[in-house]
Amino acid sequence: MKKIQQDLTLLPEMFKKVAFGIMVLSGLLVLLSILKVIAIDKEIIASIAQSVFLISLLMLVITRDKIEDELTMRIRLKAFAASFIYGVTIVIVEPLIHFLFGDSFLTGKGAIELLISMFLFYFIIKYIMKKSR
Amino acid sequence: MKNTIKVQRATRDLTQEALAKQIGVSRQTINSIEKNRYVPSTVLALKISKVFDKSVNEIFELEEED
């Protein structure tokens, strides 16, 4: 049957290995910087490592699972929605927490940190939903 | 929506895993459908009915709250 309603287009399963490889690379970059093997400013290295880590997380999110069917796609979309709501909630609530408890309570999150936490939230929700399906 | 997949499987001595393989989904998806936790798409419902050689209405039935 020709599908009119297209599902999300995902990367093949092998890209999971590529994503984990990129993740290790970002860790390695930080490690080399700490050991002073790389003589580049630490802030630049941290920024590059964060971006590389973000790319690996994105790759993990858009890569197919071993068994991909309509239920896993539904779980995927629900987890996407949950992480989006989480992100918006954090952006709204964080200034309020700053206002109520002062800056010492919570340090301000940058865009990369927020995106990383959204990705982690996505993985947690997806894992829980897959376990309870 | 209730269904009779478990009964149909039992009469044909078919495991969840075997049924899942025939229609190209995971065993967990079959389990979720059987326990009424997930309502399958029309395409999947038709595939299930084809395996059991029954009409969709014989396998899936609407409940009052649907």
N, CA and C atoms of all chains as a GROMACS GRO file, in nm:
protein
  597
    1MET      N    1   0.084  -0.120   0.000
    1MET     CA    2   0.000   0.000   0.000
    1MET      C    3   0.088   0.125   0.000
    2LYS      N    4   0.062   0.216  -0.091
    2LYS     CA    5   0.141   0.338  -0.098
    2LYS      C    6   0.105   0.429   0.020
    3LYS      N    7   0.208   0.468   0.096
    3LYS     CA    8   0.182   0.550   0.214
    3LYS      C    9   0.166   0.696   0.178
    4ILE      N   10   0.052   0.752   0.213
    4ILE     CA   11   0.029   0.894   0.187
    4ILE      C   12   0.082   0.976   0.305
    5GLN      N   13   0.053   0.926   0.427
    5GLN     CA   14   0.104   0.994   0.546
    5GLN      C   15   0.242   0.941   0.577
    6GLN      N   16   0.343   1.021   0.548
    6GLN     CA   17   0.481   0.978   0.570
    6GLN      C   18   0.517   0.988   0.718
    7ASP      N   19   0.587   0.886   0.770
    7ASP     CA   20   0.641   0.893   0.905
    7ASP      C   21   0.767   0.979   0.903
    8LEU      N   22   0.823   1.002   1.021
    8LEU     CA   23   0.949   1.076   1.028
    8LEU      C   24   1.056   0.999   0.953
    9THR      N   25   1.136   1.071   0.876
    9THR     CA   26   1.248   1.006   0.809
    9THR      C   27   1.365   0.999   0.906
   10LEU      N   28   1.410   0.878   0.933
   10LEU     CA   29   1.517   0.858   1.030
   10LEU      C   30   1.642   0.801   0.964
   11LEU      N   31   1.755   0.823   1.030
   11LEU     CA   32   1.882   0.769   0.979
   11LEU      C   33   1.888   0.618   1.004
   12PRO      N   34   1.963   0.543   0.923
   12PRO     CA   35   1.977   0.399   0.947
   12PRO      C   36   2.040   0.370   1.083
   13GLU      N   37   2.016   0.248   1.134
   13GLU     CA   38   2.059   0.210   1.269
   13GLU      C   39   2.209   0.224   1.293
   14MET      N   40   2.288   0.206   1.184
   14MET     CA   41   2.435   0.213   1.199
   14MET      C   42   2.484   0.350   1.248
   15PHE      N   43   2.399   0.454   1.230
   15PHE     CA   44   2.439   0.588   1.271
   15PHE      C   45   2.447   0.601   1.424
   16LYS      N   46   2.389   0.503   1.496
   16LYS     CA   47   2.401   0.503   1.643
   16LYS      C   48   2.548   0.489   1.681
   17LYS      N   49   2.618   0.400   1.612
   17LYS     CA   50   2.760   0.379   1.639
   17LYS      C   51   2.838   0.506   1.607
   18VAL      N   52   2.802   0.571   1.497
   18VAL     CA   53   2.869   0.697   1.458
   18VAL      C   54   2.845   0.802   1.568
   19ALA      N   55   2.721   0.808   1.617
   19ALA     CA   56   2.685   0.907   1.721
   19ALA      C   57   2.767   0.883   1.848
   20PHE      N   58   2.777   0.756   1.889
   20PHE     CA   59   2.855   0.725   2.009
   20PHE      C   60   3.003   0.757   1.986
   21GLY      N   61   3.050   0.734   1.864
   21GLY     CA   62   3.188   0.768   1.830
   21GLY      C   63   3.214   0.918   1.843
   22ILE      N   64   3.120   0.997   1.794
   22ILE     CA   65   3.132   1.143   1.803
   22ILE      C   66   3.128   1.187   1.949
   23MET      N   67   3.042   1.118   2.028
   23MET     CA   68   3.031   1.149   2.171
   23MET      C   69   3.165   1.125   2.243
   24VAL      N   70   3.227   1.012   2.211
   24VAL     CA   71   3.358   0.978   2.269
   24VAL      C   72   3.460   1.084   2.227
   25LEU      N   73   3.452   1.127   2.101
   25LEU     CA   74   3.543   1.228   2.048
   25LEU      C   75   3.533   1.360   2.129
   26SER      N   76   3.410   1.398   2.164
   26SER     CA   77   3.394   1.522   2.241
   26SER      C   78   3.454   1.507   2.380
   27GLY      N   79   3.438   1.388   2.440
   27GLY     CA   80   3.499   1.361   2.572
   27GLY      C   81   3.650   1.364   2.564
   28LEU      N   82   3.700   1.306   2.454
   28LEU     CA   83   3.844   1.299   2.432
   28LEU      C   84   3.904   1.440   2.417
   29LEU      N   85   3.828   1.523   2.350
   29LEU     CA   86   3.870   1.662   2.328
   29LEU      C   87   3.888   1.735   2.462
   30VAL      N   88   3.792   1.716   2.551
   30VAL     CA   89   3.798   1.778   2.684
   30VAL      C   90   3.915   1.721   2.763
   31LEU      N   91   3.931   1.588   2.756
   31LEU     CA   92   4.038   1.520   2.828
   31LEU      C   93   4.176   1.570   2.784
   32LEU      N   94   4.192   1.582   2.652
   32LEU     CA   95   4.321   1.629   2.597
   32LEU      C   96   4.349   1.773   2.639
   33SER      N   97   4.241   1.848   2.651
   33SER     CA   98   4.256   1.987   2.694
   33SER      C   99   4.298   1.995   2.841
   34ILE      N  100   4.236   1.909   2.923
   34ILE     CA  101   4.269   1.905   3.067
   34ILE      C  102   4.414   1.862   3.086
   35LEU      N  103   4.456   1.762   3.007
   35LEU     CA  104   4.594   1.711   3.017
   35LEU      C  105   4.696   1.803   2.948
   36LYS      N  106   4.643   1.912   2.894
   36LYS     CA  107   4.724   2.013   2.826
   36LYS      C  108   4.801   1.959   2.705
   37VAL      N  109   4.743   1.857   2.640
   37VAL     CA  110   4.802   1.804   2.517
   37VAL      C  111   4.772   1.901   2.403
   38ILE      N  112   4.651   1.959   2.409
   38ILE     CA  113   4.612   2.058   2.309
   38ILE      C  114   4.632   2.197   2.370
   39ALA      N  115   4.707   2.279   2.301
   39ALA     CA  116   4.735   2.413   2.354
   39ALA      C  117   4.639   2.518   2.297
   40ILE      N  118   4.511   2.494   2.318
   40ILE     CA  119   4.409   2.591   2.274
   40ILE      C  120   4.333   2.636   2.399
   41ASP      N  121   4.283   2.756   2.395
   41ASP     CA  122   4.208   2.811   2.508
   41ASP      C  123   4.097   2.714   2.553
   42LYS      N  124   4.088   2.694   2.685
   42LYS     CA  125   3.994   2.596   2.740
   42LYS      C  126   3.849   2.628   2.705
   43GLU      N  127   3.818   2.756   2.700
   43GLU     CA  128   3.680   2.795   2.669
   43GLU      C  129   3.641   2.758   2.525
   44ILE      N  130   3.739   2.773   2.436
   44ILE     CA  131   3.713   2.736   2.295
   44ILE      C  132   3.692   2.585   2.286
   45ILE      N  133   3.780   2.510   2.356
   45ILE     CA  134   3.767   2.364   2.355
   45ILE      C  135   3.632   2.322   2.412
   46ALA      N  136   3.593   2.384   2.526
   46ALA     CA  137   3.465   2.350   2.589
   46ALA      C  138   3.348   2.377   2.494
   47SER      N  139   3.359   2.489   2.424
   47SER     CA  140   3.253   2.526   2.330
   47SER      C  141   3.243   2.427   2.214
   48ILE      N  142   3.361   2.387   2.162
   48ILE     CA  143   3.364   2.289   2.052
   48ILE      C  144   3.310   2.154   2.102
   49ALA      N  145   3.357   2.112   2.221
   49ALA     CA  146   3.315   1.983   2.277
   49ALA      C  147   3.164   1.980   2.298
   50GLN      N  148   3.109   2.090   2.348
   50GLN     CA  149   2.963   2.098   2.370
   50GLN      C  150   2.888   2.083   2.238
   51SER      N  151   2.937   2.153   2.136
   51SER     CA  152   2.870   2.146   2.005
   51SER      C  153   2.878   2.005   1.947
   52VAL      N  154   2.996   1.943   1.960
   52VAL     CA  155   3.014   1.807   1.908
   52VAL      C  156   2.922   1.710   1.984
   53PHE      N  157   2.915   1.728   2.117
   53PHE     CA  158   2.828   1.644   2.201
   53PHE      C  159   2.682   1.660   2.158
   54LEU      N  160   2.645   1.785   2.129
   54LEU     CA  161   2.507   1.816   2.085
   54LEU      C  162   2.476   1.747   1.952
   55ILE      N  163   2.574   1.750   1.862
   55ILE     CA  164   2.555   1.683   1.731
   55ILE      C  165   2.534   1.533   1.751
   56SER      N  166   2.614   1.474   1.843
   56SER     CA  167   2.601   1.329   1.868
   56SER      C  168   2.464   1.297   1.927
   57LEU      N  169   2.413   1.382   2.018
   57LEU     CA  170   2.280   1.360   2.076
   57LEU      C  171   2.172   1.370   1.969
   58LEU      N  172   2.185   1.471   1.883
   58LEU     CA  173   2.087   1.489   1.774
   58LEU      C  174   2.086   1.367   1.682
   59MET      N  175   2.208   1.318   1.655
   59MET     CA  176   2.218   1.201   1.568
   59MET      C  177   2.151   1.079   1.631
   60LEU      N  178   2.169   1.064   1.764
   60LEU     CA  179   2.105   0.953   1.835
   60LEU      C  180   1.953   0.963   1.828
   61VAL      N  181   1.903   1.086   1.840
   61VAL     CA  182   1.757   1.108   1.840
   61VAL      C  183   1.696   1.075   1.704
   62ILE      N  184   1.767   1.109   1.596
   62ILE     CA  185   1.708   1.088   1.462
   62ILE      C  186   1.754   0.958   1.395
   63THR      N  187   1.806   0.866   1.477
   63THR     CA  188   1.846   0.736   1.423
   63THR      C  189   1.742   0.630   1.459
   64ARG      N  190   1.716   0.541   1.365
   64ARG     CA  191   1.619   0.434   1.385
   64ARG      C  192   1.658   0.341   1.499
   65ASP      N  193   1.558   0.286   1.568
   65ASP     CA  194   1.584   0.182   1.667
   65ASP      C  195   1.594   0.049   1.592
   66LYS      N  196   1.633  -0.055   1.665
   66LYS     CA  197   1.647  -0.187   1.603
   66LYS      C  198   1.514  -0.230   1.540
   67ILE      N  199   1.407  -0.220   1.620
   67ILE     CA  200   1.273  -0.249   1.566
   67ILE      C  201   1.194  -0.119   1.568
   68GLU      N  202   1.159  -0.072   1.450
   68GLU     CA  203   1.086   0.056   1.438
   68GLU      C  204   0.948   0.026   1.379
   69ASP      N  205   0.844   0.047   1.458
   69ASP     CA  206   0.709   0.030   1.405
   69ASP      C  207   0.624   0.150   1.446
   70GLU      N  208   0.492   0.140   1.422
   70GLU     CA  209   0.408   0.258   1.448
   70GLU      C  210   0.399   0.293   1.596
   71LEU      N  211   0.413   0.193   1.684
   71LEU     CA  212   0.409   0.223   1.828
   71LEU      C  213   0.536   0.296   1.872
   72THR      N  214   0.650   0.251   1.823
   72THR     CA  215   0.776   0.319   1.860
   72THR      C  216   0.777   0.462   1.804
   73MET      N  217   0.716   0.478   1.684
   73MET     CA  218   0.708   0.613   1.626
   73MET      C  219   0.619   0.704   1.713
   74ARG      N  220   0.511   0.647   1.763
   74ARG     CA  221   0.421   0.722   1.851
   74ARG      C  222   0.493   0.762   1.981
   75ILE      N  223   0.570   0.666   2.036
   75ILE     CA  224   0.647   0.692   2.158
   75ILE      C  225   0.748   0.803   2.131
   76ARG      N  226   0.814   0.793   2.016
   76ARG     CA  227   0.914   0.893   1.975
   76ARG      C  228   0.851   1.033   1.970
   77LEU      N  229   0.735   1.043   1.907
   77LEU     CA  230   0.669   1.174   1.894
   77LEU      C  231   0.623   1.228   2.029
   78LYS      N  232   0.575   1.137   2.117
   78LYS     CA  233   0.533   1.179   2.250
   78LYS      C  234   0.652   1.231   2.330
   79ALA      N  235   0.766   1.160   2.316
   79ALA     CA  236   0.887   1.202   2.388
   79ALA      C  237   0.937   1.337   2.334
   80PHE      N  238   0.924   1.358   2.202
   80PHE     CA  239   0.960   1.487   2.141
   80PHE      C  240   0.875   1.598   2.204
   81ALA      N  241   0.744   1.574   2.211
   81ALA     CA  242   0.652   1.673   2.265
   81ALA      C  243   0.684   1.701   2.412
   82ALA      N  244   0.711   1.594   2.488
   82ALA     CA  245   0.741   1.609   2.631
   82ALA      C  246   0.868   1.692   2.650
   83SER      N  247   0.971   1.665   2.570
   83SER     CA  248   1.096   1.739   2.587
   83SER      C  249   1.080   1.885   2.544
   84PHE      N  250   0.994   1.909   2.446
   84PHE     CA  251   0.967   2.047   2.403
   84PHE      C  252   0.897   2.123   2.516
   85ILE      N  253   0.797   2.059   2.577
   85ILE     CA  254   0.726   2.121   2.690
   85ILE      C  255   0.822   2.146   2.806
   86TYR      N  256   0.911   2.048   2.830
   86TYR     CA  257   1.012   2.062   2.935
   86TYR      C  258   1.099   2.185   2.908
   87GLY      N  259   1.146   2.200   2.784
   87GLY     CA  260   1.231   2.313   2.746
   87GLY      C  261   1.162   2.447   2.770
   88VAL      N  262   1.038   2.456   2.725
   88VAL     CA  263   0.961   2.580   2.741
   88VAL      C  264   0.940   2.609   2.890
   89THR      N  265   0.907   2.503   2.967
   89THR     CA  266   0.886   2.519   3.112
   89THR      C  267   1.011   2.572   3.180
   90ILE      N  268   1.127   2.514   3.144
   90ILE     CA  269   1.254   2.558   3.204
   90ILE      C  270   1.277   2.706   3.175
   91VAL      N  271   1.257   2.745   3.048
   91VAL     CA  272   1.279   2.885   3.009
   91VAL      C  273   1.187   2.979   3.086
   92ILE      N  274   1.063   2.935   3.111
   92ILE     CA  275   0.968   3.020   3.183
   92ILE      C  276   0.996   3.022   3.333
   93VAL      N  277   1.024   2.903   3.388
   93VAL     CA  278   1.037   2.889   3.535
   93VAL      C  279   1.171   2.942   3.587
   94GLU      N  280   1.277   2.925   3.508
   94GLU     CA  281   1.411   2.960   3.558
   94GLU      C  282   1.424   3.107   3.606
   95PRO      N  283   1.376   3.205   3.529
   95PRO     CA  284   1.386   3.342   3.579
   95PRO      C  285   1.310   3.363   3.711
   96LEU      N  286   1.200   3.290   3.725
   96LEU     CA  287   1.120   3.298   3.848
   96LEU      C  288   1.199   3.245   3.968
   97ILE      N  289   1.270   3.134   3.944
   97ILE     CA  290   1.353   3.076   4.051
   97ILE      C  291   1.467   3.171   4.087
   98HIS      N  292   1.524   3.235   3.984
   98HIS     CA  293   1.630   3.335   4.005
   98HIS      C  294   1.576   3.448   4.093
   99PHE      N  295   1.455   3.490   4.060
   99PHE     CA  296   1.392   3.602   4.130
   99PHE      C  297   1.363   3.564   4.275
  100LEU      N  298   1.312   3.443   4.297
  100LEU     CA  299   1.272   3.400   4.432
  100LEU      C  300   1.391   3.362   4.520
  101PHE      N  301   1.486   3.288   4.463
  101PHE     CA  302   1.595   3.234   4.545
  101PHE      C  303   1.731   3.298   4.519
  102GLY      N  304   1.740   3.388   4.425
  102GLY     CA  305   1.867   3.453   4.395
  102GLY      C  306   1.951   3.371   4.300
  103ASP      N  307   2.057   3.430   4.250
  103ASP     CA  308   2.141   3.366   4.148
  103ASP      C  309   2.214   3.242   4.200
  104SER      N  310   2.239   3.238   4.333
  104SER     CA  311   2.318   3.127   4.387
  104SER      C  312   2.242   2.994   4.379
  105PHE      N  313   2.108   3.003   4.370
  105PHE     CA  314   2.028   2.880   4.369
  105PHE      C  315   2.044   2.802   4.237
  106LEU      N  316   2.045   2.875   4.131
  106LEU     CA  317   2.052   2.809   3.998
  106LEU      C  318   2.129   2.899   3.902
  107THR      N  319   2.231   2.845   3.844
  107THR     CA  320   2.305   2.928   3.748
  107THR      C  321   2.229   2.930   3.616
  108GLY      N  322   2.234   3.041   3.547
  108GLY     CA  323   2.161   3.056   3.421
  108GLY      C  324   2.208   2.957   3.315
  109LYS      N  325   2.112   2.898   3.242
  109LYS     CA  326   2.148   2.801   3.140
  109LYS      C  327   2.163   2.869   3.005
  110GLY      N  328   2.265   2.830   2.931
  110GLY     CA  329   2.279   2.878   2.795
  110GLY      C  330   2.196   2.790   2.704
  111ALA      N  331   2.193   2.826   2.575
  111ALA     CA  332   2.113   2.750   2.479
  111ALA      C  333   2.161   2.606   2.467
  112ILE      N  334   2.295   2.587   2.465
  112ILE     CA  335   2.349   2.451   2.449
  112ILE      C  336   2.313   2.363   2.568
  113GLU      N  337   2.330   2.419   2.689
  113GLU     CA  338   2.296   2.341   2.810
  113GLU      C  339   2.149   2.304   2.811
  114LEU      N  340   2.066   2.401   2.770
  114LEU     CA  341   1.921   2.376   2.767
  114LEU      C  342   1.888   2.264   2.667
  115LEU      N  343   1.950   2.272   2.549
  115LEU     CA  344   1.925   2.170   2.446
  115LEU      C  345   1.973   2.032   2.492
  116ILE      N  346   2.090   2.030   2.557
  116ILE     CA  347   2.142   1.901   2.606
  116ILE      C  348   2.046   1.842   2.710
  117SER      N  349   1.997   1.928   2.801
  117SER     CA  350   1.904   1.878   2.903
  117SER      C  351   1.772   1.832   2.839
  118MET      N  352   1.730   1.900   2.731
  118MET     CA  353   1.608   1.859   2.660
  118MET      C  354   1.628   1.722   2.594
  119PHE      N  355   1.747   1.702   2.536
  119PHE     CA  356   1.777   1.573   2.474
  119PHE      C  357   1.776   1.462   2.579
  120LEU      N  358   1.839   1.490   2.695
  120LEU     CA  359   1.844   1.390   2.802
  120LEU      C  360   1.703   1.359   2.852
  121PHE      N  361   1.620   1.463   2.864
  121PHE     CA  362   1.481   1.446   2.905
  121PHE      C  363   1.408   1.357   2.804
  122TYR      N  364   1.435   1.382   2.676
  122TYR     CA  365   1.374   1.303   2.568
  122TYR      C  366   1.410   1.155   2.582
  123PHE      N  367   1.541   1.128   2.607
  123PHE     CA  368   1.585   0.989   2.619
  123PHE      C  369   1.521   0.920   2.740
  124ILE      N  370   1.510   0.994   2.852
  124ILE     CA  371   1.448   0.937   2.973
  124ILE      C  372   1.302   0.902   2.946
  125ILE      N  373   1.228   0.999   2.889
  125ILE     CA  374   1.084   0.977   2.861
  125ILE      C  375   1.066   0.860   2.764
  126LYS      N  376   1.148   0.857   2.660
  126LYS     CA  377   1.138   0.750   2.560
  126LYS      C  378   1.166   0.613   2.623
  127TYR      N  379   1.268   0.610   2.709
  127TYR     CA  380   1.304   0.485   2.777
  127TYR      C  381   1.189   0.436   2.865
  128ILE      N  382   1.134   0.529   2.946
  128ILE     CA  383   1.023   0.493   3.036
  128ILE      C  384   0.902   0.443   2.955
  129MET      N  385   0.869   0.516   2.847
  129MET     CA  386   0.753   0.478   2.767
  129MET      C  387   0.774   0.344   2.695
  130LYS      N  388   0.897   0.319   2.652
  130LYS     CA  389   0.924   0.192   2.585
  130LYS      C  390   0.917   0.075   2.684
  131LYS      N  391   0.958   0.102   2.807
  131LYS     CA  392   0.954  -0.003   2.910
  131LYS      C  393   0.810  -0.035   2.950
  132SER      N  394   0.725   0.067   2.949
  132SER     CA  395   0.587   0.046   2.996
  132SER      C  396   0.487   0.024   2.884
  133ARG      N  397   0.533  -0.001   2.764
  133ARG     CA  398   0.438  -0.019   2.652
  133ARG      C  399   0.372  -0.157   2.659
  134MET      N  400  -1.154   0.044   2.260
  134MET     CA  401  -1.179  -0.059   2.158
  134MET      C  402  -1.123  -0.192   2.205
  135LYS      N  403  -1.206  -0.295   2.202
  135LYS     CA  404  -1.157  -0.427   2.244
  135LYS      C  405  -1.126  -0.513   2.120
  136ASN      N  406  -1.046  -0.616   2.144
  136ASN     CA  407  -1.011  -0.702   2.031
  136ASN      C  408  -1.000  -0.848   2.074
  137THR      N  409  -0.999  -0.935   1.977
  137THR     CA  410  -0.994  -1.079   2.006
  137THR      C  411  -0.864  -1.142   1.957
  138ILE      N  412  -0.759  -1.060   1.951
  138ILE     CA  413  -0.632  -1.111   1.896
  138ILE      C  414  -0.579  -1.230   1.977
  139LYS      N  415  -0.590  -1.217   2.111
  139LYS     CA  416  -0.538  -1.324   2.197
  139LYS      C  417  -0.610  -1.457   2.168
  140VAL      N  418  -0.741  -1.449   2.152
  140VAL     CA  419  -0.821  -1.569   2.123
  140VAL      C  420  -0.784  -1.626   1.986
  141GLN      N  421  -0.775  -1.535   1.889
  141GLN     CA  422  -0.740  -1.577   1.752
  141GLN      C  423  -0.602  -1.644   1.748
  142ARG      N  424  -0.512  -1.586   1.826
  142ARG     CA  425  -0.376  -1.643   1.833
  142ARG      C  426  -0.379  -1.782   1.893
  143ALA      N  427  -0.456  -1.794   2.002
  143ALA     CA  428  -0.465  -1.922   2.073
  143ALA      C  429  -0.522  -2.032   1.983
  144THR      N  430  -0.625  -1.996   1.904
  144THR     CA  431  -0.687  -2.098   1.816
  144THR      C  432  -0.591  -2.143   1.707
  145ARG      N  433  -0.497  -2.056   1.672
  145ARG     CA  434  -0.401  -2.091   1.567
  145ARG      C  435  -0.264  -2.131   1.622
  146ASP      N  436  -0.257  -2.136   1.756
  146ASP     CA  437  -0.132  -2.171   1.825
  146ASP      C  438  -0.017  -2.081   1.778
  147LEU      N  439  -0.045  -1.953   1.776
  147LEU     CA  440   0.051  -1.854   1.727
  147LEU      C  441   0.102  -1.769   1.845
  148THR      N  442   0.231  -1.755   1.856
  148THR     CA  443   0.285  -1.672   1.965
  148THR      C  444   0.281  -1.524   1.925
  149GLN      N  445   0.295  -1.437   2.026
  149GLN     CA  446   0.300  -1.292   1.997
  149GLN      C  447   0.416  -1.263   1.904
  150GLU      N  448   0.529  -1.328   1.931
  150GLU     CA  449   0.650  -1.308   1.852
  150GLU      C  450   0.628  -1.346   1.705
  151ALA      N  451   0.562  -1.461   1.684
  151ALA     CA  452   0.538  -1.509   1.548
  151ALA      C  453   0.443  -1.414   1.473
  152LEU      N  454   0.338  -1.370   1.543
  152LEU     CA  455   0.244  -1.277   1.481
  152LEU      C  456   0.313  -1.145   1.447
  153ALA      N  457   0.394  -1.098   1.543
  153ALA     CA  458   0.468  -0.973   1.523
  153ALA      C  459   0.557  -0.981   1.399
  154LYS      N  460   0.623  -1.094   1.385
  154LYS     CA  461   0.713  -1.115   1.272
  154LYS      C  462   0.636  -1.113   1.139
  155GLN      N  463   0.519  -1.176   1.141
  155GLN     CA  464   0.439  -1.183   1.017
  155GLN      C  465   0.392  -1.047   0.969
  156ILE      N  466   0.363  -0.957   1.065
  156ILE     CA  467   0.310  -0.826   1.022
  156ILE      C  468   0.414  -0.714   1.034
  157GLY      N  469   0.534  -0.751   1.075
  157GLY     CA  470   0.645  -0.654   1.075
  157GLY      C  471   0.642  -0.549   1.185
  158VAL      N  472   0.602  -0.593   1.305
  158VAL     CA  473   0.608  -0.503   1.422
  158VAL      C  474   0.680  -0.575   1.536
  159SER      N  475   0.698  -0.506   1.649
  159SER     CA  476   0.765  -0.570   1.762
  159SER      C  477   0.664  -0.650   1.845
  160ARG      N  478   0.716  -0.746   1.921
  160ARG     CA  479   0.630  -0.827   2.008
  160ARG      C  480   0.556  -0.738   2.108
  161GLN      N  481   0.627  -0.635   2.156
  161GLN     CA  482   0.567  -0.542   2.254
  161GLN      C  483   0.445  -0.470   2.196
  162THR      N  484   0.450  -0.442   2.066
  162THR     CA  485   0.336  -0.375   2.002
  162THR      C  486   0.213  -0.466   2.004
  163ILE      N  487   0.234  -0.594   1.972
  163ILE     CA  488   0.124  -0.691   1.977
  163ILE      C  489   0.068  -0.700   2.119
  164ASN      N  490   0.160  -0.705   2.217
  164ASN     CA  491   0.120  -0.712   2.358
  164ASN      C  492   0.036  -0.589   2.398
  165SER      N  493   0.081  -0.471   2.353
  165SER     CA  494   0.008  -0.346   2.384
  165SER      C  495  -0.131  -0.346   2.321
  166ILE      N  496  -0.141  -0.398   2.199
  166ILE     CA  497  -0.272  -0.402   2.131
  166ILE      C  498  -0.365  -0.500   2.205
  167GLU      N  499  -0.309  -0.615   2.241
  167GLU     CA  500  -0.391  -0.716   2.311
  167GLU      C  501  -0.444  -0.665   2.444
  168LYS      N  502  -0.362  -0.587   2.512
  168LYS     CA  503  -0.402  -0.534   2.643
  168LYS      C  504  -0.477  -0.402   2.634
  169ASN      N  505  -0.517  -0.366   2.511
  169ASN     CA  506  -0.593  -0.242   2.486
  169ASN      C  507  -0.520  -0.115   2.530
  170ARG      N  508  -0.388  -0.121   2.532
  170ARG     CA  509  -0.311  -0.001   2.566
  170ARG      C  510  -0.281   0.080   2.439
  171TYR      N  511  -0.292   0.015   2.325
  171TYR     CA  512  -0.262   0.083   2.199
  171TYR      C  513  -0.362   0.041   2.092
  172VAL      N  514  -0.418   0.142   2.025
  172VAL     CA  515  -0.511   0.115   1.914
  172VAL      C  516  -0.431   0.122   1.784
  173PRO      N  517  -0.425   0.012   1.711
  173PRO     CA  518  -0.342   0.012   1.588
  173PRO      C  519  -0.401   0.098   1.476
  174SER      N  520  -0.316   0.131   1.381
  174SER     CA  521  -0.361   0.205   1.263
  174SER      C  522  -0.447   0.113   1.176
  175THR      N  523  -0.514   0.171   1.081
  175THR     CA  524  -0.599   0.092   0.990
  175THR      C  525  -0.513  -0.010   0.915
  176VAL      N  526  -0.395   0.033   0.871
  176VAL     CA  527  -0.306  -0.056   0.795
  176VAL      C  528  -0.269  -0.178   0.879
  177LEU      N  529  -0.232  -0.152   1.006
  177LEU     CA  530  -0.193  -0.263   1.094
  177LEU      C  531  -0.312  -0.354   1.126
  178ALA      N  532  -0.428  -0.293   1.147
  178ALA     CA  533  -0.550  -0.371   1.174
  178ALA      C  534  -0.583  -0.462   1.056
  179LEU      N  535  -0.566  -0.409   0.935
  179LEU     CA  536  -0.591  -0.490   0.814
  179LEU      C  537  -0.490  -0.604   0.801
  180LYS      N  538  -0.364  -0.574   0.837
  180LYS     CA  539  -0.261  -0.679   0.831
  180LYS      C  540  -0.294  -0.792   0.928
  181ILE      N  541  -0.340  -0.752   1.050
  181ILE     CA  542  -0.375  -0.852   1.152
  181ILE      C  543  -0.493  -0.937   1.103
  182SER      N  544  -0.593  -0.869   1.047
  182SER     CA  545  -0.712  -0.942   1.000
  182SER      C  546  -0.676  -1.038   0.886
  183LYS      N  547  -0.578  -0.999   0.805
  183LYS     CA  548  -0.534  -1.083   0.693
  183LYS      C  549  -0.467  -1.211   0.746
  184VAL      N  550  -0.386  -1.195   0.851
  184VAL     CA  551  -0.318  -1.312   0.909
  184VAL      C  552  -0.421  -1.413   0.961
  185PHE      N  553  -0.525  -1.360   1.028
  185PHE     CA  554  -0.627  -1.449   1.086
  185PHE      C  555  -0.739  -1.485   0.988
  186ASP      N  556  -0.730  -1.429   0.866
  186ASP     CA  557  -0.831  -1.455   0.762
  186ASP      C  558  -0.973  -1.422   0.812
  187LYS      N  559  -0.984  -1.309   0.879
  187LYS     CA  560  -1.114  -1.262   0.931
  187LYS      C  561  -1.129  -1.115   0.891
  188SER      N  562  -1.251  -1.065   0.903
  188SER     CA  563  -1.268  -0.922   0.875
  188SER      C  564  -1.222  -0.841   0.996
  189VAL      N  565  -1.190  -0.715   0.974
  189VAL     CA  566  -1.143  -0.629   1.084
  189VAL      C  567  -1.248  -0.622   1.195
  190ASN      N  568  -1.377  -0.616   1.154
  190ASN     CA  569  -1.485  -0.607   1.252
  190ASN      C  570  -1.498  -0.732   1.340
  191GLU      N  571  -1.449  -0.843   1.289
  191GLU     CA  572  -1.454  -0.965   1.370
  191GLU      C  573  -1.344  -0.967   1.476
  192ILE      N  574  -1.239  -0.890   1.452
  192ILE     CA  575  -1.126  -0.887   1.546
  192ILE      C  576  -1.133  -0.764   1.638
  193PHE      N  577  -1.168  -0.652   1.582
  193PHE     CA  578  -1.177  -0.528   1.661
  193PHE      C  579  -1.322  -0.486   1.676
  194GLU      N  580  -1.356  -0.444   1.798
  194GLU     CA  581  -1.495  -0.405   1.824
  194GLU      C  582  -1.497  -0.277   1.908
  195LEU      N  583  -1.581  -0.185   1.866
  195LEU     CA  584  -1.592  -0.058   1.942
  195LEU      C  585  -1.663  -0.082   2.074
  196GLU      N  586  -1.622  -0.006   2.176
  196GLU     CA  587  -1.689  -0.013   2.306
  196GLU      C  588  -1.776   0.112   2.320
  197GLU      N  589  -1.857   0.116   2.425
  197GLU     CA  590  -1.950   0.228   2.442
  197GLU      C  591  -1.879   0.363   2.454
  198GLU      N  592  -1.764   0.362   2.522
  198GLU     CA  593  -1.692   0.489   2.543
  198GLU      C  594  -1.617   0.539   2.420
  199ASP      N  595  -1.605   0.453   2.316
  199ASP     CA  596  -1.534   0.493   2.194
  199ASP      C  597  -1.618   0.590   2.110
   0.00000   0.00000   0.00000
